[in-house]
C-alpha cells in the first residue's frame, strides 16, 4: 500500500478481457428498458419507444430530471429503487430508472463489458430527449455499485452526442472489481459531469479507493462500516450496501452527515484529519458544497439513522476510535 494514496490491490483488481469491446445486437435492445417513476404509478418504455418519454404525463422537463442506473444483479423492482427515488420525486424531480437487468445479471466480467454499450445506448435516448426539451443543466445521474460506473459511460457518450455535459453525477460505492486499475477514460471520473459526488463504504472489497469525483466521501475511512452488534461485524457485503441506507437517510435529513477534509486517502482511512487548520467541513447529500473539492472523512454512528451532526467533526466520535476504546483498548494497549 502506498501511504500517499492508500490504494491496496483490492478484490479483483484486474479482470483479463473485461475492457474488450462489447456490442449489444439490435435484436437485444428491446431488453434495454426505461421506467418513468411517478408518485403513485410507473410506466415502462423500451429502447425503441423511449422517445415517447417526453410525452409521459409524469414528466415535465422544466423540472430537474434524475436518471438512475441499477447495480449488478439489481432490479428496478427492488424496494431500494423505490426508497431512493421517492425522495427525489418528493423534491420535484422527474425520475427515470434504467432497466438493464438483462445485461446486469450475467457473469460479472461480462456485465462490466456490457455496461459500456448500455451507457452508449442510454445516452442516445437522453440525447433524443434533449431535442424534446430535456435540459442537461437540469439532468442528474445516480448509480450504485456497477451502476456507479455505468453512469460514467452514459455521461461520456452524452457529451459526444450533444457537446454538453450532464449537470451532476452521484456515485454510491462505484464498483471496484475490474475497474481499480483502469484509466479514467474507462471508468468514473470527475470530468464526466459538471459536478461528481462519490460516496465510498467498502473501498478494498466491492468498492474502489480511487478518488473519482470533485468530492469523495470516505465513510468511516471507507473500508468497513461499524456494525450494530460488536460480535457480528459488518463485512464486505454489508459495508457495500450500507451506502444505500446512508444516502436515503441523507435525502430525508439535510446537512446531518458532516465530514472533514483530508489531504490523502490514507488519512481518511486512519481518521487522522481532525487536526487540520483550518478544519474544512462539508455535508454529504444534495446540499453538498460543490466548491469544496477533495477527499473527506465522514464519521457515522453504528446504528440507524447513522448521522452524528456536528459531533461528526469531533475526534472522540470517530467510529473506529470509539470501537477500539471498548474494554479499555487504545493504540498501545488492548485488553483481551
N, C-alpha and C positions, 0 to 999 in steps of 0.2 A: 504494500500500500504506500502511495506517495503522500506524505503529510500535507503538502501544499494543496492537494486536490481531494484526497480522501477517496480515491477510486480503488476498490478491490476488483478482482476479476468478476466476481458475482456469478449468479446462476445463468448457465447457457450464454456465456458472453459471446461466443462465436458459433454461428449456425451455418455450416458449409452449404452453399447453394441458396440460402434464404434471400439473397439480393438479386437472384436471377430474374430476368423479366418474366412477367406473367400476363396473360391476356384472358379476359372473360369473353367467350364466344357470344355473338349477338343472340343466339338462341337461349343463352343463360341469363341475359339481362332482365328477363321477366321475374327473376328471383331477387332483383335489387329493388326493394320497395321503400316507400316513404310514408310515414304515418303522421298526419296532422292531428295534434292533440289539442282538444278544447277542454273547457271546464267540466263538461258532463258527457262528452262524446268524442269519438275519434273517427278519422276517415283514412283508409289506406289507398295509396296510389302506386302503380308500378312505374318502372323507369319510363315506359312508353306513354303513360298517361300523366306523368308528373307535371307537365306544363299546365295542367288544369288546377294545380295547387293555388295559383294566383286568383282563381275564381271561387275558392273554398270560402264559405261564409265565416269560418273561424279565423281567416287570415285578413289582416289589414296591414299592408306594408308601410303605413305611416308610423306603425309601432316598431319596436325592436323585434328582431327575429332570432331565435335560438335554434341551431341545428345540432342534434345530439348523435354522437357515434357510439355504438354499443361496444362492449369488450369481447374477449374470446369466450366462446360458449355462452354468450349472453343472448338476451331476447328483449324486444320492446314490450313483451307481455309480462316481464318480471316486475314485481312490486317496486323495486328500486327506481325504475324508469319513471313510474308514476310519482313517487315521493319527490324525486329531484325536479321533475318538470312542473308539478303542481305549483310550486312556489314561484317559478318563473311566470307561469300563467297568471298567478295572483298579482304579480308585479306588472302585468300588462304586456308580456311578450307573446308573439306568435311562437309556437313550438312545433318543430318538425323533427321526428325521430327517424334515423336511417335504419331500416330493417334489412340488414345484410347477413342475417342469420345463416343463410345457405353457405356463405363464404367464410363465416367466422366459427363454424363448428366442424371444420375438417382438422387434419393433423396440424399442430401448431406451426411447424415450419412452413407448411403450405399456406396457412392462414396469413402469416406475416407477408408472404409474397403477394397474396391476393388483395391485401389492403391497398396496394398501390393502384391497381386498376379500379378498385372500388372507389378510391378517392378521386381518381380521374373522372369517372362517370358521375359521381355525385356533384363534382364541380361543374360538369356540363349542364346538369339540371339547374344548379344555382345560377349559372351564367344566363341560362334561358329565362329564369325567373327575374333576373336583374333587368332584362329587357321589358318585363311586365311590371316593374316598379320596385323590386327588391333593392334596397339601398345598402351597399356594402358598408357604409358608415354606421349602419344600424344592424349589422349582421354579426352574430357571435357563434362560435363553435364550442361545444363541450364534449370531452371524451374521457372515458375511464379505461385504464389498462391498455389493451390493444387499441381501443378507440382513441386513447390519448396520442397514439402515433398516427392513426388513420386521419385525424383532423389535420395533421401536417400535410398529408398528400392532397387533401381537399383544398387547403389554402394555397398550396403551391400551384396546383392546376387552375384554380380560380384566377389567380394572378396572371397566369399565362394566357387565359382565355379573355380576360376583361381588362388587364392592365391596372387593376385596382386590388388593394389589399383588404382582407377581411378585418373588421374593427378589433375583435378580441377573440382570443383562444383561452379557454380554461382547460388545462390538462390535469386530471386527477390520477396520480400514480401511473404515469405513462409507462408502458411495458418496457422492461429492460432486456429480458431474454431475446436474443437475436438482434438487438439494437445497440448494445452497450458500446461497441467499438466502431459503429458506422459513422461516416462523415455526416455533417449537419445537413447535407443535401438529401440524405436518405432517412432522416428521422426528424422528430420535432426540433424546432429551433426558433429562437426569438425573432428571426427575420420573417417568419411565416405570416405574421399579422402585425397590426399597429401596436397591439399590446398582448403579451403572452404571460399568463399566470400559471405556475406549476406547483402542485402540492405533492410532496413525497412522504410516504409512510413505510416503505419496505425496500429501500434502495439496493440492497445486496441480494434480494430474492427475486420477487416478481416485478419490482420497480427498477429505477435507474438512478445512479448517483449524480450523473452529469447535470449541471445547471443548464436548463434548456429554454428558460423564459427570461423576460425582463426582470421578473421577480420569482424566486423559487423558495417555497416554504418547506423546511425540513422539520416535520412534526416529531417532537421528542428526539431529535437527531436524525430522524428519517430511516433508522434501521429496523427497529421493532417498537411496537406500541405496548404500553403498560396494560396489564390485564385486570379485570375486576377482582379476580381471586389470585392471590400470590402463588398458589400451588398449581395453577393452570395457566401457564404463560401464553401470551398472545404471539404465536409464532408467525411464520411467513404468510400463510393464507389469511389469518385473522388480521394481521397488520396491513396487508394489501387492501383488504376490503374495508378496513376502518375508515379510510378516506371518504367513502361514500356517506357514512354517518356524519362525519365531521363537516362535510360540505352541506349536507341537508340541515344540520344544526346552524351552521353559519348563515345560511339563507334566511332562517327564521329569527336569528338573534344577531342583529347587525353589530359589528365592531366589538364583539366579545372575545374573538381569538386574536390576541395581541402578541406579536412576535418582535424579536430583537435582531438587529442586523449583525452579521458575522463577516469576517474577512475571507474565510475559507470554508469549504465543506467540512474539513476536519474539525474546525472549531464548532461547527453546528453539531457534528457527531458527538463531540465531547461536552456539549452545553457549556462552552467556555467563552461566551460572548458577553457576559454580564458586566465586565469591567471596562467596556469601551467608553471613551469620552470623545464626543458626546454619545449618549446611548440613543441610537436611532431605532424607532419602532415603526411598525406597520400593522395593518389588520388583514387577516385572511378573509376573503369573501368578495362580494361585488363592490363593497365600499373601499377596497384596497386603494392606497395612494399610488397611482401609476407613475408618479415622478420619482419615487424612492426605489431605484433599481438595486438588485443584488441578491445575496444569499441571506435568508432569515431563519433563525431558530424559533420554533413555536412550541411552547410547553403546554401540555394539557393535563387534566386530571385523569384518573384511570377509569372513571365511570361516567355514564351519561349525566348531563349534557356535555361534559368534557371541557368546556371553556373555563378559563381562570380569570378573565377580565384583566384588571391592572395587576393582579398577583402574578400574571404571566411574565412580567418584566423583573420579578424578584428572584434572585438566585436560589433562595431557600425553597421555592416552589417548583424548581426544575424536576420533572418526573423521576428521572433515574437517580437523582441525588436523594430524593425522598425515599425511594425504594431501598437504596443502599444503606440508609440510616436505620432500617428495621433491625431490631435486636442489637443496636449499638454499633453496627458496622460503619466504617468510614474508609477513607482512601488507604489508610495504613494498617487498619486493624479490623478484622471481620470475625465476629463470634460465630462459632459453629457448634 
